[in-house]
Amino acid sequence: MRHEMITKAAERGEPTDPASYRHMLNDLNAKGAAKAARAIEAAMQSQMKGRRA
């Protein structure tokens, strides 16, 4: 998985040194966590609406 991400980054011409790669991973993790939180929140809200109806 990690090797694949580094390869893709290299193909796009992005820096692949460990420091910037780690930064990129942290950024992806933060985005993923925010996206997951929004998805969970939306699912909970739709469930609540379903119960009220």
DSSP file (Angstrom, degrees, kcal/mol; ACC not computed):
  #  RESIDUE AA STRUCTURE BP1 BP2  ACC     N-H-->O    O-->H-N    N-H-->O    O-->H-N    TCO  KAPPA ALPHA  PHI   PSI    X-CA   Y-CA   Z-CA
    1    1 A M     >        0   0    0      0, 0.0     4,-2.1     0, 0.0     5,-0.2   0.000 360.0 360.0 360.0 -52.7    0.0    0.0    0.0
    2    2 A R  H  >  +     0   0    0      1,-0.2     4,-2.4     2,-0.2     5,-0.2   0.921 360.0  50.8 -63.8 -43.5    2.7    2.5    1.0
    3    3 A H  H  > S+     0   0    0      1,-0.2     4,-2.5     2,-0.2    -1,-0.2   0.902 109.1  52.6 -60.6 -40.4    4.9    1.6   -1.8
    4    4 A E  H  > S+     0   0    0      1,-0.2     4,-2.4     2,-0.2    -1,-0.2   0.906 108.9  49.4 -61.7 -43.1    2.0    2.0   -4.2
    5    5 A M  H  X S+     0   0    0     -4,-2.1     4,-2.4     2,-0.2    -2,-0.2   0.903 110.9  49.6 -64.5 -41.0    1.3    5.5   -2.9
    6    6 A I  H  X S+     0   0    0     -4,-2.4     4,-2.4     2,-0.2    -2,-0.2   0.914 110.8  50.5 -63.7 -42.2    5.0    6.5   -3.2
    7    7 A T  H  X S+     0   0    0     -4,-2.5     4,-2.2     2,-0.2    -2,-0.2   0.924 111.3  47.7 -61.6 -45.3    5.0    5.2   -6.8
    8    8 A K  H  X S+     0   0    0     -4,-2.4     4,-1.7     1,-0.2    -1,-0.2   0.904 111.4  50.8 -63.6 -41.2    1.9    7.2   -7.7
    9    9 A A  H  <>S+     0   0    0     -4,-2.4     5,-2.9     1,-0.2     4,-0.4   0.906 110.1  50.2 -62.3 -41.2    3.3   10.3   -6.1
   10   10 A A  H ><5S+     0   0    0     -4,-2.4     3,-1.0     1,-0.2    -1,-0.2   0.890 107.6  53.7 -64.6 -39.4    6.5    9.9   -8.1
   11   11 A E  H 3<5S+     0   0    0     -4,-2.2    -1,-0.2     1,-0.3    -2,-0.2   0.852 108.4  49.6 -63.7 -34.0    4.5    9.5  -11.3
   12   12 A R  T 3<5S-     0   0    0     -4,-1.7    -1,-0.3    -5,-0.2    -2,-0.2   0.516 119.8-112.6 -82.2  -4.4    2.7   12.8  -10.6
   13   13 A G  T < 5 +     0   0    0     -3,-1.0    -3,-0.2    -4,-0.4    -2,-0.1   0.685  67.5 146.3  82.3  18.4    6.0   14.5  -10.0
   14   14 A E      < -     0   0    0     -5,-2.9    -1,-0.3    -6,-0.2    -2,-0.1  -0.573  59.7 -91.8 -85.4 152.9    5.4   15.0   -6.3
   15   15 A P        -     0   0    0      0, 0.0    -1,-0.1     0, 0.0    -5,-0.0  -0.382  35.3-169.9 -64.2 139.8    8.3   14.8   -3.8
   16   16 A T        +     0   0    0     -2,-0.1    -6,-0.1    -6,-0.1    -7,-0.0   0.203  38.6 128.2-118.0  14.5    8.8   11.3   -2.4
   17   17 A D  S  > S-     0   0    0      1,-0.1     4,-2.4     4,-0.0     3,-0.3  -0.436  72.6-109.0 -70.6 151.2   11.3   12.0    0.4
   18   18 A P  H  > S+     0   0    0      0, 0.0     4,-2.6     0, 0.0     5,-0.2   0.808 112.8  54.7 -53.5 -38.2   10.2   10.5    3.7
   19   19 A A  H  > S+     0   0    0      1,-0.2     4,-1.9     2,-0.2     5,-0.1   0.950 114.2  38.1 -64.3 -49.3    9.5   13.9    5.4
   20   20 A S  H  > S+     0   0    0     -3,-0.3     4,-2.3     1,-0.2    -1,-0.2   0.841 115.4  55.3 -71.5 -30.6    7.1   15.2    2.8
   21   21 A Y  H  X S+     0   0    0     -4,-2.4     4,-2.4     2,-0.2    -2,-0.2   0.911 107.6  48.9 -65.8 -41.6    5.6   11.7    2.3
   22   22 A R  H  X S+     0   0    0     -4,-2.6     4,-2.6    -5,-0.2    -2,-0.2   0.900 110.6  51.2 -63.6 -40.4    4.9   11.6    6.0
   23   23 A H  H  X S+     0   0    0     -4,-1.9     4,-2.2     1,-0.2    -1,-0.2   0.910 109.6  50.2 -61.7 -42.4    3.2   15.0    5.8
   24   24 A M  H  X S+     0   0    0     -4,-2.3     4,-2.4     2,-0.2    -2,-0.2   0.903 110.5  49.9 -63.2 -41.9    1.1   13.8    2.9
   25   25 A L  H  X S+     0   0    0     -4,-2.4     4,-2.7     2,-0.2    -2,-0.2   0.924 110.2  49.6 -62.8 -45.2    0.1   10.7    4.9
   26   26 A N  H  X S+     0   0    0     -4,-2.6     4,-2.4     1,-0.2    -1,-0.2   0.898 110.7  51.0 -60.9 -40.2   -0.9   12.8    7.9
   27   27 A D  H  X S+     0   0    0     -4,-2.2     4,-2.5     2,-0.2    -1,-0.2   0.922 110.9  47.9 -62.3 -45.3   -2.9   15.1    5.6
   28   28 A L  H  X S+     0   0    0     -4,-2.4     4,-2.7     1,-0.2    -2,-0.2   0.907 111.3  50.8 -62.7 -42.0   -4.7   12.1    4.1
   29   29 A N  H  X S+     0   0    0     -4,-2.7     4,-2.4     2,-0.2    -2,-0.2   0.906 110.6  48.8 -63.0 -41.6   -5.4   10.7    7.5
   30   30 A A  H  X S+     0   0    0     -4,-2.4     4,-2.2     2,-0.2    -2,-0.2   0.925 113.1  46.7 -64.2 -44.4   -6.9   14.0    8.7
   31   31 A K  H  X S+     0   0    0     -4,-2.5     4,-2.5     1,-0.2    -2,-0.2   0.910 112.6  50.7 -63.3 -41.5   -9.1   14.3    5.6
   32   32 A G  H  X S+     0   0    0     -4,-2.7     4,-2.5     1,-0.2    -2,-0.2   0.900 110.1  49.2 -63.3 -41.6  -10.2   10.7    6.0
   33   33 A A  H  X S+     0   0    0     -4,-2.4     4,-2.4     2,-0.2    -1,-0.2   0.909 112.6  47.4 -65.6 -41.9  -11.1   11.2    9.6
   34   34 A A  H  X S+     0   0    0     -4,-2.2     4,-2.3     2,-0.2    -2,-0.2   0.909 112.9  49.0 -65.0 -41.9  -13.1   14.4    8.8
   35   35 A K  H  X S+     0   0    0     -4,-2.5     4,-2.3     1,-0.2    -2,-0.2   0.909 111.9  48.8 -64.2 -42.3  -14.9   12.6    5.9
   36   36 A A  H  X S+     0   0    0     -4,-2.5     4,-2.6     2,-0.2     5,-0.2   0.902 109.8  51.8 -64.7 -41.5  -15.7    9.6    8.2
   37   37 A A  H  X S+     0   0    0     -4,-2.4     4,-2.4     1,-0.2    -1,-0.2   0.915 111.2  47.3 -62.4 -42.8  -17.1   11.9   10.9
   38   38 A R  H  X S+     0   0    0     -4,-2.3     4,-2.6     2,-0.2    -1,-0.2   0.908 112.0  50.3 -64.2 -41.3  -19.3   13.7    8.4
   39   39 A A  H  X S+     0   0    0     -4,-2.3     4,-2.3     2,-0.2    -2,-0.2   0.911 111.8  47.1 -63.9 -42.8  -20.5   10.4    7.0
   40   40 A I  H  X S+     0   0    0     -4,-2.6     4,-2.5     2,-0.2    -1,-0.2   0.919 112.7  49.8 -64.6 -43.5  -21.3    9.0   10.5
   41   41 A E  H  X S+     0   0    0     -4,-2.4     4,-2.4     1,-0.2    -2,-0.2   0.921 111.5  48.2 -61.4 -45.0  -23.1   12.3   11.4
   42   42 A A  H  X S+     0   0    0     -4,-2.6     4,-2.4     1,-0.2    -1,-0.2   0.899 111.6  50.4 -63.2 -41.0  -25.2   12.2    8.2
   43   43 A A  H  X S+     0   0    0     -4,-2.3     4,-1.9     1,-0.2    -1,-0.2   0.907 110.8  48.9 -64.1 -41.5  -26.1    8.5    8.8
   44   44 A M  H  X S+     0   0    0     -4,-2.5     4,-2.2     2,-0.2    -2,-0.2   0.910 111.5  49.5 -65.1 -41.8  -27.2    9.3   12.3
   45   45 A Q  H  X S+     0   0    0     -4,-2.4     4,-2.4     1,-0.2    -2,-0.2   0.913 110.8  48.7 -64.2 -43.1  -29.3   12.2   11.2
   46   46 A S  H  X S+     0   0    0     -4,-2.4     4,-1.9     1,-0.2    -1,-0.2   0.852 110.5  52.6 -67.0 -32.8  -31.0   10.2    8.5
   47   47 A Q  H  X S+     0   0    0     -4,-1.9     4,-1.8     2,-0.2    -1,-0.2   0.913 108.9  49.5 -66.1 -42.4  -31.7    7.4   11.0
   48   48 A M  H  X S+     0   0    0     -4,-2.2     4,-2.0     1,-0.2    -2,-0.2   0.919 110.2  50.2 -62.7 -44.1  -33.3   10.0   13.4
   49   49 A K  H  X S+     0   0    0     -4,-2.4     4,-2.1     1,-0.2    -1,-0.2   0.887 108.2  54.3 -61.0 -39.0  -35.5   11.3   10.6
   50   50 A G  H  < S+     0   0    0     -4,-1.9    -1,-0.2     1,-0.2    -2,-0.2   0.869 108.6  48.2 -63.3 -37.6  -36.5    7.8    9.8
   51   51 A R  H  < S+     0   0    0     -4,-1.8    -1,-0.2     1,-0.2    -2,-0.2   0.874 111.6  49.6 -72.0 -36.9  -37.6    7.2   13.4
   52   52 A R  H  <        0   0    0     -4,-2.0    -2,-0.2     1,-0.2    -1,-0.2   0.878 360.0 360.0 -68.9 -38.0  -39.6   10.4   13.6
   53   53 A A     <        0   0    0     -4,-2.1    -1,-0.2    -5,-0.2    -2,-0.2   0.495 360.0 360.0 -67.0 360.0  -41.5    9.8   10.3
